[in-house]
Amino acid sequence: MAMVNKYGQEYLCFLPAVVPLHSEYKHDDDILDQLVDISVLLKPMETAPCLIKTVDWWTYEFCYSSVIKQYHLEDNKASGPIIILGKYESEYNWKNSSETKNRLQRFHSQFYVNGTKCDLTGEPRSTEVRFHCEDGVGDYIQRVDEPESCRYVVTVATTRVCHHPYLRLQVARSPHIITCAPALTEDQYNKYILYQEKKLKEEQEVEKKLFQQNAEILQETEIEDGSSLLQPSSGEAQQEDEDEDDNLKMNIKIFRMSPTNKHKSKHIRNTKEDLVEVETQITLEEEAVTKISGIQ
């Protein structure tokens, strides 16, 4: 359906598919003949004690399908005149299809008439008693109202009617959502589509730039971490050079001490300064060995 706001903007609204509340009774009507009458559910109250409720000065006494009284209670006894609010006459007929609309009220009614004459209207008092479902409470007078002078409504809460489909408590209903969107002309719609495409492209460009920046930062971090691993510290480099010199000296000495390799010493060359000292030491050792051999 189309709607217009206070600024003149048209909107197209979509209403949810809602099942009419009255339709829930259609199935109930089909099985109505199989149901126990509500009056049958309430009949045990005829032999039960009358219900009593005190509101301020007045005490109200309700005797099912009999009479409703009003009086002042003193020392747990009725004091002064007893006012009759009505005597049982009839009750609501749930099988009357012309009164189906009243089923939405979720209560069963009894009507009490011909009560004590009202001083204000000159008419006899009358009362409607409404039976509401309330789980786990038994029977009690919930409230007494007087919407008109000498016309009363007594609300009785009882568990006896909770099993009847017309009176059982209803599950809370979730609200339905009505969705509305601006009603656009063809030109406005085309502009809207172009705007959405442009907006999407801009968002993609921003994401692309962010991705590239993150990739560059990650690459720089990896290069810095790799160079630090490949380049030892100055202390470590000096220690490695010293270890290399020691190993070189030891290898040359072992090589020269071997009789089969003595003649190869003149072919060994090394750029390090310590190599000359090693060769000189080896030569002195060879001369000493020669002298000892001559003496022997």
FIKEFI-469710 format. One record per residue: residue in one letter; x negated, z, y negated of N, C-alpha, C in turn. Coordinates in steps of 0.02 Angstrom, whole numbers, padded with zeros to 5 digits, always signed. Layout:
// residues N
AXZYXZYXZY ...
This chain:
// residues 296
M-00042+00000+00059+00000+00000+00000-00044+00000-00062 A-00018-00030-00117-00056-00035-00179-00038+00023-00225 M-00090+00048-00259-00081+00103-00307-00123+00089-00369 V-00105+00120-00425-00141+00111-00487-00158+00179-00516 N-00221+00189-00537-00240+00253-00568-00222+00253-00642 K-00236+00307-00676-00216+00314-00746-00254+00267-00792 Y-00309+00237-00768-00346+00189-00809-00325+00117-00796 G-00276+00107-00752-00252+00040-00738-00288+00006-00681 Q-00336+00039-00649-00372+00010-00593-00327+00010-00531 E-00321-00048-00500-00280-00054-00440-00321-00034-00379 Y-00288+00000-00333-00319+00020-00270-00274-00001-00212 L-00307-00018-00157-00271-00033-00095-00282+00025-00048 C-00228+00059-00029-00232+00119+00011-00205+00106+00081 F-00237+00137+00130-00217+00130+00200-00190+00197+00225 L-00127+00197+00244-00095+00257+00268-00105+00264+00343 P-00119+00325+00367-00127+00335+00439-00061+00329+00475 A-00065+00313+00539-00005+00310+00580+00017+00380+00597 V+00072+00402+00568+00096+00470+00577+00161+00468+00616 V+00164+00510+00667+00225+00515+00707+00274+00559+00670 P+00335+00535+00657+00384+00577+00621+00396+00643+00658 L+00402+00695+00618+00411+00761+00647+00473+00765+00690 H+00525+00729+00672+00587+00732+00711+00579+00700+00780 S+00530+00655+00787+00523+00621+00851+00501+00667+00907 E+00471+00724+00890+00450+00770+00942+00509+00800+00978 Y+00568+00796+00948+00627+00823+00980+00662+00773+01025 K+00640+00710+01023+00674+00659+01062+00669+00675+01136 H+00610+00694+01157+00601+00713+01227+00640+00776+01243 D+00641+00822+01195+00679+00884+01206+00753+00870+01216 D+00780+00820+01180+00850+00803+01187+00864+00776+01256 D+00815+00740+01285+00825+00712+01351+00829+00765+01405 I+00795+00822+01393+00795+00874+01444+00835+00935+01422 L+00875+00926+01369+00911+00983+01342+00957+01015+01394 D+00989+00973+01435+01035+01000+01484+01000+01042+01537 Q+00934+01032+01544+00896+01069+01595+00869+01135+01568 L+00874+01146+01502+00847+01206+01472+00896+01264+01476 V+00867+01323+01477+00908+01384+01473+00930+01392+01401 D+00994+01408+01391+01020+01418+01324+00985+01477+01290 I+00973+01470+01225+00939+01523+01188+00978+01588+01191 S+01044+01583+01189+01085+01644+01193+01074+01681+01259 V+01058+01643+01312+01044+01674+01376+00978+01712+01372 L+00929+01684+01337+00864+01718+01329+00872+01783+01290 L+00919+01784+01243+00929+01844+01201+00979+01893+01229 K+01015+01874+01280+01069+01916+01307+01047+01986+01326 P+00986+01996+01354+00965+02064+01372+00965+02112+01312 M+00965+02087+01251+00966+02131+01193+01034+02166+01185 E+01085+02141+01220+01151+02173+01215+01149+02245+01242 T+01108+02256+01293+01104+02322+01323+01043+02361+01299 A+01002+02329+01258+00942+02362+01231+00962+02404+01171 P+00922+02454+01152+00937+02496+01094+00942+02453+01031 C+00982+02475+00983+00988+02440+00919+00922+02444+00882 L+00908+02393+00842+00846+02391+00803+00858+02424+00735 I+00810+02464+00713+00817+02502+00650+00756+02489+00606 K+00768+02480+00541+00714+02471+00493+00734+02505+00428 T+00689+02545+00400+00702+02579+00336+00662+02544+00281 V+00697+02526+00228+00666+02495+00170+00687+02535+00108 D+00639+02573+00082+00652+02616+00024+00710+02665+00041 W+00763+02662+00001+00818+02709+00010+00861+02694+00071 W+00867+02630+00088+00914+02609+00139+00882+02600+00207 T+00922+02616+00257+00904+02603+00327+00953+02553+00355 Y+00925+02503+00392+00967+02450+00420+00966+02456+00496 E+01025+02448+00525+01032+02454+00598+01066+02391+00624 F+01031+02357+00671+01058+02295+00699+01070+02304+00774 C+01132+02293+00793+01151+02295+00863+01171+02224+00883 Y+01134+02196+00930+01140+02125+00948+01211+02108+00969 S+01236+02052+00941+01303+02026+00955+01358+02078+00944 S+01345+02125+00899+01395+02176+00886+01405+02187+00811 V+01360+02225+00779+01371+02244+00710+01305+02258+00675 I+01305+02253+00608+01247+02271+00568+01270+02323+00517 K+01232+02378+00513+01251+02433+00468+01195+02446+00418 Q+01217+02478+00362+01170+02500+00310+01189+02570+00289 Y+01140+02616+00287+01155+02685+00267+01091+02719+00244 H+01100+02778+00216+01044+02818+00195+01028+02868+00250 L+00965+02873+00268+00943+02916+00323+00914+02980+00294 E+00939+03037+00318+00915+03102+00296+00910+03148+00356 D+00849+03176+00367+00836+03218+00426+00853+03180+00490 N+00835+03116+00490+00846+03072+00548+00920+03063+00565 K+00963+03075+00516+01035+03065+00527+01064+03026+00468 A+01116+02986+00483+01150+02948+00430+01183+02996+00382 S+01170+02986+00318+01198+03030+00267+01237+02987+00216 G+01297+03006+00200+01338+02969+00153+01376+02913+00188 P+01403+02867+00148+01443+02813+00176+01402+02764+00217 I+01430+02738+00270+01398+02686+00312+01429+02619+00292 I+01387+02574+00269+01410+02509+00245+01400+02458+00302 I+01454+02422+00317+01450+02370+00369+01430+02304+00335 L+01374+02277+00358+01350+02213+00330+01379+02153+00367 G+01414+02165+00421+01446+02110+00457+01455+02125+00530 K+01505+02091+00559+01518+02096+00631+01509+02027+00662 Y+01485+02027+00723+01468+01964+00755+01527+01916+00757 E+01513+01852+00738+01564+01801+00741+01543+01742+00783 S+01482+01714+00771+01460+01654+00806+01384+01647+00802 E+01359+01594+00832+01287+01579+00828+01276+01504+00825 Y+01216+01485+00809+01200+01414+00800+01204+01378+00866 N+01234+01317+00865+01243+01276+00924+01188+01222+00926 W+01139+01231+00969+01083+01184+00973+01102+01118+01004 K+01158+01115+01038+01179+01053+01070+01219+01008+01023 N+01232+01031+00963+01268+00991+00914+01219+00943+00881 S+01223+00879+00899+01174+00830+00874+01178+00822+00798 S+01234+00836+00768+01241+00829+00696+01201+00881+00658 E+01178+00933+00693+01140+00986+00661+01066+00986+00681 T+01044+00929+00708+00975+00924+00732+00924+00940+00678 K+00939+00920+00616+00891+00931+00561+00873+01004+00553 N+00918+01049+00570+00905+01120+00562+00854+01146+00613 R+00839+01106+00664+00791+01129+00714+00721+01137+00685 L+00709+01104+00629+00644+01111+00597+00633+01181+00570 Q+00684+01221+00567+00678+01288+00539+00645+01336+00588 R+00644+01318+00652+00610+01358+00703+00637+01429+00709 F+00701+01437+00704+00731+01502+00718+00802+01492+00743 H+00827+01541+00778+00895+01539+00803+00937+01587+00761 S+00997+01565+00742+01038+01604+00696+01102+01630+00729 Q+01119+01692+00711+01184+01721+00726+01218+01738+00659 F+01284+01736+00659+01321+01747+00597+01368+01807+00604 Y+01361+01852+00557+01401+01914+00557+01443+01915+00493 V+01509+01927+00500+01555+01923+00443+01600+01985+00441 N+01646+01984+00391+01696+02037+00384+01665+02107+00379 G+01615+02112+00337+01585+02177+00325+01623+02215+00271 T+01593+02269+00249+01623+02311+00197+01631+02270+00133 K+01688+02280+00098+01702+02242+00037+01648+02254-00016 C+01626+02200-00047+01574+02204-00098+01604+02222-00165 D+01577+02271-00200+01603+02293-00264+01592+02240-00318 L+01540+02198-00311+01524+02149-00362+01566+02085-00355 T+01578+02063-00295+01613+02000-00285+01684+02009-00260 G+01698+02067-00234+01764+02078-00205+01773+02045-00138 E+01720+02015-00111+01722+01982-00046+01689+02027+00007 P+01708+02019+00070+01676+02058+00123+01603+02036+00131 R+01561+02082+00147+01490+02068+00157+01481+02025+00220 S+01427+01984+00219+01411+01943+00278+01335+01938+00285 T+01313+01924+00346+01241+01923+00360+01225+01867+00410 E+01168+01835+00398+01139+01788+00447+01078+01822+00478 V+01078+01826+00544+01021+01855+00580+00980+01798+00609 R+00916+01796+00593+00871+01742+00615+00820+01770+00664 F+00819+01738+00723+00772+01760+00776+00712+01713+00777 H+00654+01741+00760+00591+01703+00759+00549+01722+00820 C+00511+01673+00844+00464+01686+00898+00402+01721+00871 E+00382+01774+00906+00319+01808+00891+00293+01838+00956 D+00236+01814+00978+00209+01835+01043+00187+01907+01043 G+00202+01941+01098+00176+02008+01111+00199+02063+01065 V+00260+02058+01038+00283+02110+00991+00346+02145+01014 G+00378+02120+01066+00443+02149+01085+00497+02125+01037 D+00539+02172+01013+00592+02156+00965+00587+02204+00906 Y+00590+02177+00845+00592+02222+00787+00619+02183+00727 I+00647+02221+00679+00670+02191+00617+00610+02179+00572 Q+00597+02117+00557+00538+02099+00517+00551+02110+00443 R+00610+02090+00420+00626+02098+00349+00701+02091+00339 V+00725+02117+00281+00795+02111+00261+00796+02085+00189 D+00830+02029+00179+00835+01999+00112+00908+01994+00090 E+00918+01993+00025+00984+01984-00004+00980+01929-00056 P+00981+01865-00033+00975+01809-00080+01033+01804-00129 E+01091+01827-00110+01149+01829-00154+01181+01898-00148 S+01220+01916-00196+01253+01982-00194+01295+01988-00131 C+01279+02039-00090+01316+02054-00029+01312+01999+00023 R+01262+01955+00018+01247+01904+00069+01176+01918+00094 Y+01169+01935+00157+01106+01960+00183+01076+01912+00234 V+01010+01917+00240+00973+01881+00292+00927+01932+00325 V+00940+01944+00390+00899+01990+00429+00855+01949+00476 T+00789+01956+00470+00742+01920+00512+00719+01965+00568 V+00730+01942+00630+00710+01980+00690+00655+01942+00726 A+00599+01975+00737+00543+01945+00775+00550+01967+00848 T+00543+01919+00894+00552+01934+00964+00512+01885+01007 T+00490+01908+01065+00455+01864+01112+00503+01827+01157 R+00566+01846+01156+00615+01820+01204+00627+01745+01195 V+00618+01719+01135+00634+01648+01123+00572+01603+01121 C+00513+01631+01134+00451+01593+01126+00443+01537+01178 H+00479+01542+01234+00472+01492+01287+00517+01432+01275 H+00561+01436+01226+00605+01380+01213+00569+01329+01168 P+00573+01264+01184+00535+01213+01145+00555+01210+01072 Y+00616+01229+01055+00637+01226+00986+00609+01283+00944 L+00590+01337+00976+00571+01397+00939+00498+01418+00949 R+00464+01387+00996+00395+01408+01010+00351+01396+00948 L+00298+01435+00943+00252+01429+00887+00217+01361+00889 Q+00209+01331+00831+00178+01265+00827+00103+01271+00813 V+00066+01226+00843-00006+01223+00831-00018+01196+00760 A-00065+01226+00726-00081+01204+00658-00102+01131+00658 R-00074+01093+00614-00087+01022+00610-00143+01007+00560 S-00187+00960+00578-00240+00940+00532-00212+00887+00484 P-00232+00890+00422-00207+00840+00374-00233+00770+00391 H-00192+00721+00378-00212+00651+00389-00247+00625+00326 I-00295+00581+00338-00335+00554+00283-00306+00488+00259 I-00298+00482+00194-00277+00419+00163-00338+00387+00130 T-00356+00328+00152-00415+00293+00127-00395+00241+00075 C-00428+00242+00018-00414+00195-00036-00478+00160-00059 A-00471+00097-00078-00527+00058-00104-00503+00017-00163 P-00546+00005-00212-00525-00036-00270-00501-00105-00248 A-00446-00127-00275-00421-00194-00261-00455-00242-00309 L-00499-00287-00283-00540-00332-00323-00513-00403-00322 T-00525-00439-00377-00511-00511-00378-00567-00546-00340 E-00559-00611-00328-00611-00648-00291-00677-00647-00328 D-00675-00655-00395-00736-00654-00435-00769-00586-00432 Q-00728-00533-00438-00755-00465-00435-00785-00451-00366 Y-00752-00477-00314-00776-00466-00246-00844-00500-00237 N-00851-00563-00261-00915-00599-00254-00971-00562-00291 K-00955-00537-00351-01005-00499-00388-01025-00435-00350 Y-00976-00405-00319-00989-00344-00281-01035-00359-00222 I-01022-00415-00187-01065-00434-00130-01136-00447-00153 L-01143-00484-00209-01211-00498-00235-01247-00433-00254 Y-01210-00388-00283-01240-00323-00302-01263-00286-00241 Q-01223-00286-00188-01243-00251-00127-01304-00283-00096 E-01307-00350-00096-01365-00384-00068-01428-00369-00108 K-01422-00369-00175-01479-00354-00218-01502-00282-00206 K-01455-00237-00201-01472-00167-00190-01507-00158-00123 L-01484-00193-00071-01516-00188-00006-01587-00216-00008 K-01597-00273-00044-01663-00303-00049-01711-00256-00085 E-01688-00225-00139-01731-00178-00175-01751-00119-00131 E-01704-00094-00093-01720-00038-00048-01771-00059+00004 Q-01765-00120+00030-01814-00144+00079-01883-00152+00048 E-01887-00176-00015-01951-00183-00049-01984-00115-00059 V-01945-00066-00078-01972+00001-00088-01999+00028-00022 E-01962+00018+00032-01985+00042+00097-02050+00006+00118 K-02054-00059+00103-02114-00097+00121-02175-00072+00083 K-02167-00059+00018-02223-00033-00022-02245+00036+00003 L-02198+00078+00018-02215+00144+00044-02253+00138+00110 F-02232+00092+00152-02266+00082+00216-02338+00059+00206 Q-02348+00011+00159-02416-00013+00145-02460+00041+00117 Q-02433+00081+00071-02472+00135+00042-02493+00186+00096 N-02447+00202+00139-02463+00250+00193-02516+00221+00240 A-02512+00155+00254-02561+00124+00298-02631+00125+00266 E-02635+00111+00201-02700+00112+00166-02730+00182+00165 I-02688+00231+00152-02713+00300+00151-02738+00320+00220 L-02702+00300+00272-02722+00316+00340-02788+00282+00358 Q-02797+00219+00337-02859+00183+00351-02918+00215+00316 E-02910+00233+00253-02965+00266+00217-02984+00332+00249 T-02935+00368+00273-02949+00432+00306-02988+00422+00370 E-02970+00369+00408-03005+00356+00471-03077+00336+00457 I-03090+00296+00404-03159+00274+00388-03201+00334+00368 E-03174+00378+00327-03211+00438+00307-03227+00482+00366 D-03179+00491+00411-03191+00532+00470-03243+00500+00515 G-03243+00434+00523-03290+00400+00566-03361+00403+00540 S-03372+00394+00474-03439+00397+00445-03469+00465+00451 S-03430+00516+00446-03457+00584+00452-03479+00599+00522 L-03446+00565+00571-03466+00577+00640-03530+00539+00657 L-03539+00478+00627-03597+00437+00643-03659+00459+00606 Q-03654+00490+00548-03711+00510+00508-03722+00585+00515 P-03777+00604+00551-03791+00676+00559-03816+00706+00494 S-03814+00770+00489-03838+00805+00430-03914+00801+00427 S-03944+00818+00368-04016+00813+00358-04053+00859+00407 G-04026+00918+00420-04058+00964+00466-04059+00937+00537 E-04003+00906+00556-03999+00878+00624-04047+00819+00630 A-04052+00777+00577-04097+00719+00580-04170+00741+00586 Q-04191+00792+00549-04260+00817+00552-04275+00844+00621 Q-04227+00880+00651-04238+00908+00718-04245+00853+00769 E-04205+00798+00761-04209+00743+00808-04277+00709+00803 D-04304+00701+00741-04371+00671+00733-04425+00713+00766 E-04421+00778+00758-04471+00822+00788-04468+00818+00864 D-04407+00817+00891-04400+00812+00964-04428+00746+00989 E-04417+00692+00951-04442+00626+00972-04518+00626+00972 D-04551+00657+00921-04624+00660+00918-04652+00699+00977 D-04621+00755+00993-04645+00795+01049-04640+00756+01114 N-04585+00720+01123-04577+00682+01185-04628+00626+01189 L-04643+00595+01132-04691+00540+01130-04761+00566+01148 K-04780+00622+01119-04846+00651+01134-04852+00667+01208 M-04801+00697+01237-04804+00717+01307-04809+00656+01352 N-04770+00603+01336-04772+00543+01378-04840+00509+01375 I-04871+00507+01316-04937+00475+01310-04990+00515+01349 K-04986+00581+01344-05034+00623+01379-05029+00614+01454 I-04967+00613+01479-04958+00605+01552-04982+00536+01573 F-04968+00486+01532-04989+00418+01548-05065+00413+01552 R-05100+00444+01505-05173+00440+01503-05205+00481+01557 M-05175+00535+01579-05204+00578+01630-05202+00545+01698 S-05160+00494+01706-05156+00460+01771-05215+00413+01779 P-05257+00418+01835-05317+00377+01844-05302+00303+01843 T-05244+00283+01867-05229+00212+01871-05210+00183+01804 N-05195+00227+01755-05172+00203+01690-05222+00218+01634 K-05283+00244+01651-05330+00262+01599-05352+00202+01558 H-05360+00144+01593-05385+00086+01558-05333+00055+01512 K-05270+00078+01516-05216+00049+01475-05208+00085+01408 S-05249+00137+01396-05238+00176+01336-05252+00137+01272 K-05299+00088+01278-05316+00051+01218-05260+00003+01196 H-05211-00009+01242-05156-00055+01226-05096-00019+01195 I-05098+00047+01193-05041+00084+01167-05047+00090+01092 R-04995+00071+01059-04994+00075+00987-04928+00109+00965 N-04935+00145+00912-04875+00178+00885-04883+00185+00811 T-04830+00179+00777-04832+00183+00705-04838+00253+00679 K-04829+00303+00718-04830+00371+00695-04902+00395+00689 E-04916+00437+00643-04983+00461+00629-05009+00505+00686 D-04967+00540+00720-04990+00585+00773-05018+00547+00832 L-05003+00482+00839-05028+00443+00896-05104+00440+00896 V-05136+00434+00839-05209+00431+00834-05240+00496+00860 E-05212+00552+00840-05238+00616+00863-05233+00623+00938 V-05177+00599+00965-05168+00604+01038-05220+00563+01074 E-05232+00501+01051-05281+00457+01084-05352+00487+01079 T-05367+00517+01022-05434+00548+01013-05442+00606+01062 Q-05391+00646+01070-05394+00703+01116-05403+00679+01187 I-05369+00625+01205-05375+00598+01273-05447+00573+01286 T-05476+00540+01236-05545+00514+01243-05594+00571+01254 L-05588+00625+01217-05632+00683+01224-05624+00713+01294 E-05563+00715+01318-05553+00743+01385-05585+00699+01439 E-05583+00632+01429-05614+00587+01478-05691+00596+01478 E-05720+00604+01419-05793+00613+01415-05813+00678+01449 A-05773+00729+01441-05788+00793+01473-05785+00785+01548 V-05737+00748+01572-05732+00738+01645-05792+00699+01671 T-05817+00650+01632-05875+00609+01653-05938+00652+01658 K-05947+00696+01610-06005+00741+01611-06003+00786+01671 I-05945+00812+01686-05940+00858+01744-05955+00820+01808 S-05934+00758+01812-05946+00718+01872-06021+00704+01880 G-06058+00692+01824-06129+00679+01828-06168+00739+01850 I-06147+00797+01829-06180+00859+01849-06172+00870+01924 Q-06112+00854+01949-06101+00864+02021-06141+00813+02060 
